[in-house]
Amino acid sequence: MKARVYVTLKAGVLDPQGQAAKHTLGRLGYGEVEGVRIGKYIELTMDETDPARAKERAAAMCEGLLANTVIEDYRVEIEPEDADGADGAASEG
């Protein structure tokens, strides 16, 4: 089972990295960019067959280590693998 974790700063939290990227994009001619927020993408491969349990465990990992929940939000998507080991369709969470 694969868990995809998206970690982003909460609304209202200053994002200096995003502000620097916005400024640089403007200098490069991308003046239409009004805002940039930088986040993290984390992919976990898990030895778990139950999607609900995998999502619960990934969320616990976010709460314990992967996200600073004081200033960051996170979203977990679970993608089961089919019998051949190929990735299946993602489920939003």
Order of alpha helices (4+ residues) and beta strands (2+ residues): beta-alpha-beta-alpha-beta
